[in-house]
Amino acid sequence: MGTVEEVFGARMREFTTVGIGGAADRMMFPQSSREVQAVLEPLRESGAEPLALGAGSNLLVSDEGVRGTVLCLKRHMGKVLFSGGASVVAEAGTMLPRLAVLCALSGLSGAEELAGIPGTVGGGLTMNAGAYGRSIAQILEWAEIVSFEGGLHRVAAREIRFSYRESGFPLRGIVVRAGFRMEPAPTDRVFTRMKELNEKRRAAQPWGERTFGSIFRNPGGKEGAGRLLERAGMKGAREGDLSISEKHANFMINRGRGSSGDALRLMERCREAVHANAGVALVPEVRIWGKRDG
């Protein structure tokens, strides 16, 4: 194994879908589980833990950047293996839309709802990503995790405590690979379903914009976060170059050089407006890295 690729001072705004974020002290791009283990060994000795980065969706990074080491798995760890039958193995850096398309081409159904989510397998498992009533947890068989102690562990899906947009793993570490169980299905039928879902998504959500995806989790009850925000008058609300989408109020769009401070202020305005209007306390779906400036 050679030296793991690394970059010092990488600008995180180039690695997040919303296009916000200062520099990371060090970003490393492992190519395998063994390289992830190699990166963790010296960090463990110093008592430091890295941050795992997939596609940078659902992520707000401070303009002041992040300290320590960021492990980016998307660049090199995107291999997908079909070994016959309905089982699929994907590395953590695999983009979910790519996984869905490859499954469809192989005559396998189960990942169609993931096709419009701009995240990776690792990120999707970490937050139990899903859409249209299904989540990644429903097709997972096992996940491989490099623990912060350095070992490589295979964890069965039943050992992971999945809930809405959350996953409770039995050990702390970095997800590096996962196995999924699909269902055989005609390729054209799978692609038709994916097309229908993506057209539905395009009609209801901003498409091709720099966004996080959903800002807030949907609370329990009949109304989703988008509807609550719309009723609270937040569509079009603005802080600097950041604005709430006129198409779907649970999406924030970066229309220029939006800052993390602007994003946090706009999120807080959204929370206050919904609480005042409906008495509901919205919980962010967006993960926040670095100092909360503003």
N, C-alpha and C positions, 0 to 999 in steps of 0.2 A: 504493500500500500504506500502510495506516494504522499506528498504533503497535501493537506486539505486546502482547497482554494479559499482565500480570505481577502477581504477588503476592509481597510480602515477608513472610518468617516463616511461610510455609505449614506447617501441621502435617502431617508426612509420615505419621503414623498414619492420617490420613484418605485417604491415597492408596496404601495398601498393603493387600493382602487379609488379612494377619494382624493388622492394626490396631496396629502398633508403629512408633514413629519420632518423633524430635523435629523441630524446625523446620528448614526449608531457608532459607538466606540469601535466595535469590530463585528463584521458580518462574515460568517463562514458558510461554505456551500458544499456540504458532504455529498458523496456519490453513493454511499452504501451504509448499511447498519453498522458495519465495522468502523467506518470513518466517523459516524456519530459517536460510537464508543470511544474512539481515539480523541475526539474533541472534548468529551466529558471528563476524561481522566485527569488532565491538569487542572481543569476547573474545579473538580471535586476536591483536589488537594488544597486549593485556595479557599474552599468553602463557597464558591460562586455557582450559581445556576444560570444556564442560558435561557433565552426566550426563543420559542419555536415559531417560525414564520412560514406560512403557506403562501396563499395568493394575496394576503394583506387586505382581504375584504372583511367587513365588520370589525375594522381596526382603526382607532384614532391614536396617532403617535404625536406626542408633544413636539412643538416647534423647537423646544430645547433639546430634543433628541432623547436617546436612551443610553444608559450606561451599560457596560458589560458586553457580553457576546450574544449576538442574534444568529440562530441557526436557520438558514433558508433552505428548505427541502425541495422547493418547486423547481429550481434550476436543473438539477441532475437526477432527482429521485422520483421519476414519473413512469416507471416501467409497469406494464400490465401483462399478466400471464393468464392464458386460457389453457387449461390442462385437460380439456374434455369434460363432458357432463355439463353441469350447471354451476360449477364453482369457478370463481374469478379471484385472482390475487392481484392487488394493486399496491404500489409503493405510496407512501404518505404524500409525496409531492404531486401525485396525479391530479389533474384538474377534473372536477366532477362532471362537467359537460363532456369531456373527452372519454371518461369512463362510460358514461351513458351511451355515447355514440358507438364505442367499440363493442359494448354489450349488444347493442341493436344489430350491428353488423355480424355478430356471432350468433344471432338468433336467440338472444336471451333477454328476458323482461325482468324488471324490478327496479331499474335505476332511472326510469323515465322522468320521475318528479325531480330528480337531481340535475337534470340537463340544463336548467336555466339558472343554477346557482353558481356564481363566479368564485368558488372556493376550491380547496384541495381535499383529498381524502382525509388527511390528517386533521386539518381544520374542521372539516365536516364532522368527524368523529368527536373531536374535542367539545363541540357545541351541539352535537346531535342535530345537524342541519336537516332541513326538510321543507316540503312545500305541498300544498293541496292535500293535506291530511295524512301524508306519509313522511317518514323520516329515515335517515340512513341506518338507524338502529334496527329497523325491521328486516334488513337484508344482511346484516353483519353476522358472520360466524365466529371470527376471532380477530384480535389485533395483536401485533407485536410491538412491544415497548422496550426501548433502552432506558433502564432505570437510571436515576441520578447516581446510583451506587455503581453503575457500569455494566450490569448484567443485561442480557437480552431475554425477555420474558414473553411467552405467548399466553394471552388472556382470552378465555372464552367469552362470547357475548353475554352469556348469563351472569358473568362475574362483574359486569359493568352496570352501574346504576344509572340507567338512562331516564331522563325526564325531559320536559319541554325546554329545548335549547340548552340543556346541560347534560354532562356526562361525568359520572363519578367512577374513576378508575381505581382499582385496588392497590395501585402503586404509583408513585410520582416519577415522571420521566417524559421521554419524547416518543410519540407514536411514529413508527417507521414503516409499517406495512400492515395490510389488513386482508382478510379473506372474506368473500361474500358468497351468498347462496342466491342464485337467480332462478328463474323459471324459463324453460324452453318456450319459445313463441316465434311465429313467423316474423321475419325481419320487417316486412312492409307494415305489419300491424303495430310493431313497436315504434317504428319511425312515425307512423300516423299519430300515435298517442303523444309522442314527444312534440310533434309539430303543433298539435292542438293545445298542449300546455304552454308552449312558448308563445303562441299567438295570444293566448289568454293573458300571459304575463306582460307581453308588449302592450296590450290594450289597456292594462290597468296600472302599469308602473313605468317610470322613466327608463328608457332604454338607450344605451350608448352614452350615458352621462357619467360623470365622476361622482359616485355615491358610495356609501357604506353597504348598501342594501338597507334592510330595515333598521331604523334607529332604535326603536323600542320593541320589547317583547309584547305580544298580544296578552292582555290581562285576562283573567277568568271572567266569563260573562258573555253576553251576546255580541257586544261591540268590540271590534278589533282596535288596535292602537291608531291605525290610520283614520278610522271613522271618528274616534274620540278627538283626535287632533283637528280634523276638519270641522267638527262641531264647535271646537274651541276657537275657531277662526285663525288657525296657524298656517293654512295654505298661503304660500307666497311670502311668509315672514322671512326677514333677512337680517343677517349680521355680517357686515363686510361683504366679501364675495361669496358667502354661503347663504343659500336660501332653501326654504322648504318647498318641495315640488308642488306645482299646481295640479299635477296629475294624481299624485298619491301623497297624502300628508305625512306618511311615516318614512319618507325619503328626503334626505338632505343632499343638495347638489352643490358641488364646488364649481363656481362659474368663473374662477380666475385663480387668484393666489390666496385662497381662504386659509386662515390660520387655525391652529388648534384652540386658541382662546376664543375665537369667534364661534367655533363649533360647540364648545362647552357652554358658552353663553346662550346660544340658540337652543341647545338641548334643555337647558334649565328653564328658559322661557316656555318651551313646549310643556315641560312637566308642570310648571306653575299654572299655565293656562288650563290644562286638562283637570288638574286638581281643583281649581276654582270653579270650573264649569260642570264637572261630573263627579267630583269627589274621589277620583281614581288616581292612585300613585303609580305612574308609569315607571317601569324598570328598564334601563338601557340594555339593548341587545349588543350594542357596540362595546368591544373591549378597549380599554384605555391603557396605553403604555407611556411611561415617563412622567415627568412632573406635570401636575395639573395647573398649567399656567392660565390665569384668567378666571 
